[in-house]
Amino acid sequence: MWIVFALSAALAAATVVTLSKAGIKHVDSSLAFAIQSVLIVVVSWTVVIAQGNLPDLARIERRVWIYLLIAGVLTCVSSLLSFRALKLGNASQVSPLTNFSLVFSIILAAVFLKEKLSWQVIAGAVMMAAGALTIALAKG
C-alpha cells in the first residue's frame, strides 16, 4: 500500500509544481508560498483533529519536537527556494533538480540513520541523478 501512497504523493507534487508555476507568473514567489502555507496549516490541522490525534500532541518527547521543528524550518526553506527557482526557470527543468532530493535522502539516510544501501539503490540513485541533470540541462 505504501507504493500507492508514494505514487499518489508524486502525482500531487507534480501537479503542485505545475499550478505553482502558473500562479507565480505575476506574483512574488515568497508571497505565493505564504498563501499556500496558510492552506497547508489549515488542512493539516483539520486532518489531525478529524483523526482524533490532537491529544497525542502532549505526548511528544522533547527530542522529537526538536527533530520536527528543524524539519519544519527546512521544509519552509526548501519550499521558498523551490518557488524562487520556479519563478526564474522552467518547471520542466526545475522539477528534476528539486527531485534530486532523492539522491540526497539516500546519502543522508545511510550516514545518519545507518540504513544499508544495496547496489541496486546506489545504481538507481546514480541513474536518477544522471536523468535529472540530463533533463535540467537540456536545451528546449
HUQUISUL-V286735 format. One record per backbone hydrogen bond with DSSP energy under -1.0 kcal/mol. CO is the residue of the C=O (numbers start at 0). NH is the residue of the N-H. Records with the same first field share a line. If there is no record, write none. Layout:
CO: NH  NH
//
This chain:
0: 4
1: 5
2: 6
3: 7
4: 8
5: 9
6: 10
7: 11
8: 12
9: 13
10: 14
11: 15
12: 16
13: 17
14: 18
15: 19
16: 20
17: 21
18: 22
19: 23
27: 31
28: 32
29: 33
30: 34
31: 35
32: 36
33: 37
34: 38
35: 39
36: 40
37: 41
38: 42
39: 43
40: 44
41: 45
42: 46
43: 47
44: 48
45: 49
46: 50
47: 52
48: 51
52: 55
53: 56
54: 57
55: 58
56: 59
60: 64
61: 65
62: 66
63: 67
64: 68
65: 69
66: 70
67: 71
68: 72
69: 73
70: 74
71: 75
72: 76
73: 77
74: 78
75: 79
76: 80
77: 81
78: 82
79: 83
80: 84
81: 85
82: 86
83: 87
84: 88
89: 92  93
90: 94
93: 97
94: 98
96: 99
97: 100
98: 101
99: 103
100: 104
101: 105
102: 106
103: 107
104: 108
105: 109
106: 110
107: 111
108: 114
117: 121
118: 122
119: 123
120: 124
121: 125
122: 126
123: 127
124: 128
125: 129
126: 130
127: 131
128: 132
129: 133
130: 134
131: 135
132: 136
//
